[in-house]
Amino acid sequence: MRRSSGHEPARQRFALITQTHFRSVVLTEHGPVFKRDQLLEVPRQETFVVVKPLVVGVCSSDVKEVSGVRPHRKDFGHEIVGTVIHTNMDGPLRAGDRVVYDPHVKLTRNSGFSEFVIASSPAAGLEKAFLKVGESLPVDKLVFLEPMACIVHAFRNLQAQATGMARGLSLGIVGAGNAGTLAALYGKHLGFGVTLMNRSKERLEFLRSARVFSSEEMLPARDAEKNCFDVVMLATSFLSQEIVGFGMNIVRDNGALLLYGGTTAGTTVADASLDDIRRNEKHARIQWEKKDILLIGTHGALRADFVEAHDAVRMHPENFPFERLITLRIALEDLPGLLAGMSRSPDHCAGKAVVDME
C-alpha cells in the first residue's frame, strides 16, 4: 500500500472499496442471523474507519448477549484483528494498518462478525478504539489481545490495592476457561506461584495435553485446601454465591480476592455488594469466618493495558502460547449455529473458537 506524501488530496490516501454489500452475522431478537447482503455505507458527516477483519474471536460475552444475560454492554463481535481499508481521518490510522479493537471506547459500529466493520466517532475515539499492532505477531496471538488487556488491567488493580502482592506469592485462579487461562499465563509471567483450578477435569486435561500448563500447575477445585492462597482470582463466567464462598474459603487471612467474572446486582458478602465493587473497580476490606479479606474489583481495560499486553506477548511469545488454545476455526456462515449451541451449554468446549474471515 503506497503511503501519502502529505501533499496529495485526501481521497488518494484511502483504499477504494469495490464491494457495496457484505456478509455479516447480526444479533436479532430471534438470535444470531447470517446475512449475505448487508449494505456497506460509510457515514458522510462523521469521522469513520472501515476495517476488514482477518480473524474474530468468539468470547463468552458474545454468548451472554445471545442468551440475553448481559444487560450493561452490547459489543457483539469485539475480539477483532483486522486491516484498515478506508478512513476519512487525517491520521494516525491509515489504509493498510493492522489493528486490534478496544470495545471499551464508545463509538458507533456494526457487528464485529462481518466482512467489514464500519466504526464512527470523533477522531480521538477512533484512535483509542483501534490499536495499531504491526505484523510482528501472528493473528492467532493478536486475537487474544483484547481479553489479555483485561487480564493486565485486573493485575494492575490487584497490585495497586494490595501492596506487596507480587512475585513469589501464591495465586489461585478459579475457572479454567479462556479468562482464567490467560490470567494464569500472565500471573506466571509476573512471577506469581500459580495454581489454576476448575470444577470439572476436562478443561484442565485439555490445557495439560496442549502443553499450556503442567499437571503441577493445575488442580481440581474440590481438592483445594482451606486458607492456601495469598491471592484468589475468581475468573468463572459468573460469580455465583457458591463460587464466591469457595474463593473466600481458600484465600488466607489478610489475603486478597480479585473479582473478575461476571456479577449481578444483589450478590453480597458481609454486606458488600460484589456487583458494585467489580463494575466500579472499588475495593473493600471485610471480615469473613475470622479472616480479614480484601475484595478488589476489576472491569474492562485501558489503552495502557492493551499496550502492556501487546509488549508482553511480543517480547516473551514463549510465555503466551495462545495458538495452542484455538480448538475450533469456523467460517462466518457457521457462527449462528455455534453460538446457539454455546448458549444452550454454559460449560461449552475447552479452548477458543475463532471465525476466519479470509
C-alpha positions as semicolon CSV with decimal commas, in nm:
position;residue;x (nm);y (nm);z (nm)
1;M;0,000;0,000;0,000
2;R;0,151;0,332;-0,111
3;R;0,167;0,593;0,165
4;S;0,070;0,956;0,127
5;S;0,343;1,215;0,093
6;G;0,122;1,458;0,285
7;H;0,066;1,677;-0,025
8;E;-0,183;1,455;-0,206
9;P;-0,559;1,513;-0,199
10;A;-0,711;1,327;0,096
11;R;-0,911;1,093;-0,125
12;Q;-0,588;0,948;-0,268
13;R;-0,474;0,829;0,071
14;F;-0,758;0,580;0,108
15;A;-0,803;0,236;-0,037
16;L;-1,106;0,205;-0,261
17;I;-1,393;-0,020;-0,155
18;T;-1,524;-0,206;-0,456
19;Q;-1,794;-0,407;-0,272
20;T;-2,128;-0,246;-0,192
21;H;-2,266;-0,539;0,010
22;F;-2,103;-0,774;0,256
23;R;-2,165;-1,081;0,468
24;S;-2,233;-1,047;0,840
25;V;-2,372;-1,223;1,146
26;V;-2,603;-0,989;1,334
27;L;-2,777;-1,036;1,667
28;T;-3,156;-1,007;1,640
29;E;-3,445;-1,070;1,878
30;H;-3,452;-1,421;1,733
31;G;-3,083;-1,482;1,796
32;P;-2,775;-1,458;1,570
33;V;-2,855;-1,449;1,198
34;F;-2,624;-1,481;0,899
35;K;-2,687;-1,219;0,630
36;R;-2,526;-1,202;0,285
37;D;-2,639;-0,859;0,176
38;Q;-2,555;-0,601;0,442
39;L;-2,523;-0,264;0,272
40;L;-2,180;-0,102;0,300
41;E;-2,245;0,263;0,375
42;V;-1,990;0,499;0,529
43;P;-2,103;0,799;0,737
44;R;-2,094;1,123;0,539
45;Q;-2,082;1,375;0,823
46;E;-1,873;1,187;1,080
47;T;-1,518;1,066;1,123
48;F;-1,512;0,698;1,036
49;V;-1,290;0,400;0,971
50;V;-1,364;0,082;0,779
51;V;-1,177;-0,228;0,897
52;K;-1,165;-0,562;0,720
53;P;-1,135;-0,831;0,990
54;L;-0,885;-1,110;0,938
55;V;-0,998;-1,317;1,236
56;V;-1,255;-1,258;1,510
57;G;-1,256;-1,444;1,840
58;V;-1,574;-1,582;1,992
59;C;-1,597;-1,459;2,351
60;S;-1,812;-1,569;2,643
61;S;-1,955;-1,216;2,636
62;D;-2,091;-1,287;2,286
63;V;-2,258;-1,599;2,424
64;K;-2,406;-1,395;2,711
65;E;-2,550;-1,147;2,463
66;V;-2,707;-1,429;2,264
67;S;-2,853;-1,568;2,587
68;G;-2,983;-1,225;2,692
69;V;-2,793;-1,218;3,022
70;R;-2,559;-0,926;2,953
71;P;-2,762;-0,613;3,029
72;H;-2,494;-0,346;3,072
73;R;-2,293;-0,362;2,748
74;K;-2,354;-0,464;2,389
75;D;-2,041;-0,521;2,182
76;F;-2,125;-0,826;1,975
77;G;-1,811;-0,946;1,799
78;H;-1,532;-0,745;1,960
79;E;-1,218;-0,961;1,954
80;I;-1,120;-0,825;1,614
81;V;-0,787;-0,836;1,432
82;G;-0,812;-0,657;1,101
83;T;-0,676;-0,419;0,841
84;V;-0,784;-0,059;0,790
85;I;-0,904;-0,024;0,432
86;H;-1,075;0,317;0,435
87;T;-1,098;0,624;0,658
88;N;-1,154;0,997;0,635
89;M;-0,915;1,067;0,923
90;D;-0,601;1,270;0,859
91;G;-0,413;1,034;1,091
92;P;-0,282;0,838;1,266
93;L;-0,489;0,550;1,124
94;R;-0,427;0,488;0,755
95;A;-0,523;0,234;0,496
96;G;-0,308;-0,075;0,532
97;D;-0,261;-0,050;0,911
98;R;-0,312;-0,373;1,103
99;V;-0,522;-0,309;1,414
100;V;-0,690;-0,473;1,710
101;Y;-1,010;-0,335;1,856
102;D;-1,076;-0,199;2,205
103;P;-1,452;-0,232;2,272
104;H;-1,437;-0,018;2,585
105;V;-1,424;0,301;2,379
106;K;-1,767;0,442;2,297
107;L;-1,841;0,462;1,924
108;T;-2,097;0,352;1,668
109;R;-2,030;0,036;1,469
110;N;-2,194;-0,267;1,315
111;S;-2,147;-0,628;1,422
112;G;-1,783;-0,728;1,454
113;F;-1,867;-1,064;1,293
114;S;-1,867;-0,905;0,948
115;E;-1,657;-0,880;0,635
116;F;-1,638;-0,507;0,704
117;V;-1,661;-0,321;1,034
118;I;-1,767;0,042;0,990
119;A;-1,699;0,250;1,302
120;S;-1,766;0,620;1,356
121;S;-1,699;0,864;1,639
122;P;-1,489;1,175;1,698
123;A;-1,139;1,114;1,565
124;A;-0,987;1,083;1,911
125;G;-1,227;0,798;1,988
126;L;-1,134;0,604;1,676
127;E;-0,766;0,645;1,755
128;K;-0,825;0,498;2,101
129;A;-1,052;0,219;1,978
130;F;-0,815;0,080;1,716
131;L;-0,461;-0,001;1,829
132;K;-0,201;-0,034;1,554
133;V;-0,006;-0,356;1,606
134;G;0,212;-0,411;1,304
135;E;0,277;-0,758;1,166
136;S;0,544;-0,892;1,402
137;L;0,288;-1,108;1,583
138;P;0,067;-1,363;1,403
139;V;-0,308;-1,309;1,410
140;D;-0,352;-1,622;1,625
141;K;-0,174;-1,437;1,905
142;L;-0,327;-1,097;1,833
143;V;-0,684;-1,231;1,856
144;F;-0,621;-1,284;2,228
145;L;-0,500;-0,929;2,282
146;E;-0,834;-0,778;2,393
147;P;-0,904;-1,038;2,665
148;M;-0,536;-1,024;2,758
149;A;-0,563;-0,647;2,810
150;C;-0,849;-0,707;3,055
151;I;-0,626;-0,951;3,245
152;V;-0,342;-0,697;3,256
153;H;-0,589;-0,441;3,390
154;A;-0,700;-0,683;3,662
155;F;-0,345;-0,743;3,780
156;R;-0,278;-0,370;3,782
157;N;-0,580;-0,323;4,008
158;L;-0,456;-0,602;4,232
159;Q;-0,109;-0,453;4,265
160;A;-0,246;-0,102;4,320
161;Q;-0,481;-0,202;4,601
162;A;-0,283;-0,482;4,766
163;T;0,074;-0,366;4,819
164;G;0,324;-0,649;4,821
165;M;0,104;-0,873;4,605
166;A;0,365;-0,969;4,350
167;R;0,644;-1,207;4,265
168;G;0,661;-1,525;4,470
169;L;0,317;-1,510;4,630
170;S;0,067;-1,790;4,574
171;L;-0,215;-1,717;4,330
172;G;-0,516;-1,943;4,295
173;I;-0,729;-1,888;3,985
174;V;-1,081;-2,030;3,988
175;G;-1,211;-2,112;3,641
176;A;-1,008;-2,267;3,358
177;G;-1,190;-2,104;3,070
178;N;-1,009;-1,862;2,844
179;A;-1,007;-1,578;3,101
180;G;-0,864;-1,799;3,375
181;T;-0,612;-1,947;3,135
182;L;-0,484;-1,606;3,026
183;A;-0,472;-1,493;3,389
184;A;-0,265;-1,796;3,482
185;L;-0,021;-1,734;3,197
186;Y;0,016;-1,367;3,291
187;G;0,046;-1,448;3,660
188;K;0,332;-1,687;3,582
189;H;0,489;-1,420;3,363
190;L;0,482;-1,178;3,658
191;G;0,635;-1,434;3,894
192;F;0,337;-1,549;4,099
193;G;0,317;-1,910;4,210
194;V;0,008;-2,001;4,006
195;T;-0,246;-2,280;4,055
196;L;-0,532;-2,298;3,804
197;M;-0,849;-2,467;3,933
198;N;-1,168;-2,586;3,768
199;R;-1,477;-2,772;3,880
200;S;-1,454;-3,035;3,605
201;K;-1,137;-3,205;3,486
202;E;-1,200;-3,173;3,110
203;R;-1,060;-2,822;3,071
204;L;-0,762;-2,899;3,292
205;E;-0,688;-3,208;3,085
206;F;-0,711;-3,004;2,764
207;L;-0,459;-2,749;2,896
208;R;-0,224;-3,027;3,005
209;S;-0,244;-3,212;2,672
210;A;-0,197;-2,884;2,482
211;R;0,122;-2,824;2,686
212;V;-0,005;-2,493;2,820
213;F;0,032;-2,592;3,187
214;S;0,181;-2,887;3,368
215;S;-0,021;-3,110;3,599
216;E;0,155;-2,949;3,896
217;E;0,016;-2,608;3,799
218;M;-0,348;-2,721;3,795
219;L;-0,589;-2,864;4,047
220;P;-0,949;-2,987;4,053
221;A;-1,137;-2,731;4,260
222;R;-1,260;-2,991;4,505
223;D;-0,900;-3,074;4,602
224;A;-0,810;-2,718;4,706
225;E;-0,729;-2,680;5,073
226;K;-0,867;-2,414;5,302
227;N;-0,656;-2,099;5,353
228;C;-0,394;-2,198;5,096
229;F;-0,355;-1,890;4,868
230;D;-0,232;-1,535;4,922
231;V;-0,449;-1,419;4,631
232;V;-0,754;-1,581;4,473
233;M;-0,885;-1,462;4,138
234;L;-1,242;-1,559;4,051
235;A;-1,248;-1,595;3,672
236;T;-1,559;-1,803;3,610
237;S;-1,820;-1,673;3,366
238;F;-2,049;-1,567;3,652
239;L;-1,960;-1,525;4,019
240;S;-2,232;-1,716;4,197
241;Q;-2,265;-1,717;4,575
242;E;-2,116;-2,066;4,569
243;I;-1,808;-1,957;4,369
244;V;-1,751;-1,656;4,592
245;G;-1,784;-1,870;4,903
246;F;-1,530;-2,113;4,759
247;G;-1,285;-1,830;4,697
248;M;-1,332;-1,693;5,048
249;N;-1,264;-2,037;5,187
250;I;-0,932;-2,096;5,009
251;V;-0,781;-1,747;5,050
252;R;-0,560;-1,688;5,352
253;D;-0,614;-1,440;5,632
254;N;-0,505;-1,094;5,511
255;G;-0,525;-1,219;5,153
256;A;-0,699;-1,068;4,852
257;L;-0,996;-1,185;4,646
258;L;-0,994;-1,045;4,291
259;L;-1,343;-1,027;4,136
260;Y;-1,305;-1,079;3,760
261;G;-1,603;-1,287;3,642
262;G;-1,950;-1,152;3,574
263;T;-2,163;-1,028;3,863
264;T;-2,529;-0,946;3,906
265;A;-2,699;-0,697;4,131
266;G;-2,791;-0,836;4,471
267;T;-2,494;-1,067;4,527
268;T;-2,338;-0,965;4,859
269;V;-2,074;-1,086;5,102
270;A;-2,057;-0,939;5,451
271;D;-2,289;-0,658;5,334
272;A;-2,051;-0,572;5,048
273;S;-2,212;-0,553;4,700
274;L;-1,993;-0,759;4,469
275;D;-2,152;-0,609;4,158
276;D;-2,078;-0,255;4,274
277;I;-1,721;-0,344;4,370
278;R;-1,648;-0,515;4,038
279;R;-1,818;-0,277;3,794
280;N;-1,692;0,036;3,964
281;E;-1,350;-0,111;4,040
282;K;-1,371;-0,047;4,411
283;H;-1,211;-0,234;4,699
284;A;-1,344;-0,329;5,039
285;R;-1,191;-0,498;5,341
286;I;-1,428;-0,743;5,508
287;Q;-1,430;-0,996;5,790
288;W;-1,530;-1,349;5,697
289;E;-1,500;-1,650;5,928
290;K;-1,234;-1,480;6,141
291;K;-1,035;-1,382;5,831
292;D;-0,954;-1,034;5,708
293;I;-1,002;-1,034;5,329
294;L;-0,953;-0,757;5,073
295;L;-1,211;-0,763;4,792
296;I;-1,085;-0,599;4,471
297;G;-1,300;-0,524;4,168
298;T;-1,184;-0,506;3,808
299;H;-1,373;-0,425;3,491
300;G;-1,263;-0,367;3,133
301;A;-0,927;-0,233;3,019
302;L;-0,750;0,090;2,931
303;R;-0,529;0,179;2,636
304;A;-0,220;0,131;2,854
305;D;-0,334;-0,225;2,928
306;F;-0,353;-0,304;2,555
307;V;-0,003;-0,166;2,505
308;E;0,132;-0,365;2,800
309;A;-0,038;-0,683;2,681
310;H;0,098;-0,638;2,328
311;D;0,450;-0,568;2,452
312;A;0,450;-0,865;2,690
313;V;0,341;-1,105;2,415
314;R;0,577;-0,952;2,157
315;M;0,884;-0,966;2,384
316;H;0,803;-1,300;2,552
317;P;0,599;-1,502;2,299
318;E;0,707;-1,829;2,461
319;N;0,521;-1,729;2,779
320;F;0,195;-1,689;2,590
321;P;0,128;-1,993;2,367
322;F;-0,212;-1,862;2,261
323;E;-0,215;-2,052;1,934
324;R;-0,242;-2,379;2,132
325;L;-0,568;-2,258;2,283
326;I;-0,750;-2,237;1,949
327;T;-0,955;-2,552;1,919
328;L;-1,212;-2,451;1,657
329;R;-1,189;-2,243;1,339
330;I;-1,512;-2,177;1,156
331;A;-1,645;-1,983;0,859
332;L;-1,872;-1,685;0,919
333;E;-2,186;-1,862;0,798
334;D;-2,136;-2,136;1,060
335;L;-2,125;-1,890;1,351
336;P;-2,501;-1,871;1,433
337;G;-2,516;-2,245;1,489
338;L;-2,206;-2,239;1,708
339;L;-2,336;-1,951;1,922
340;A;-2,676;-2,117;1,962
341;G;-2,508;-2,434;2,082
342;M;-2,278;-2,248;2,319
343;S;-2,569;-2,054;2,468
344;R;-2,750;-2,380;2,544
345;S;-2,442;-2,532;2,709
346;P;-2,278;-2,298;2,965
347;D;-1,991;-2,545;3,004
348;H;-1,910;-2,547;2,633
349;C;-1,595;-2,688;2,476
350;A;-1,247;-2,613;2,608
351;G;-1,025;-2,373;2,421
352;K;-1,101;-2,085;2,187
353;A;-1,324;-2,068;1,882
354;V;-1,234;-1,816;1,613
355;V;-1,400;-1,704;1,293
356;D;-1,164;-1,696;0,994
357;M;-1,268;-1,406;0,774
358;E;-1,027;-1,456;0,484
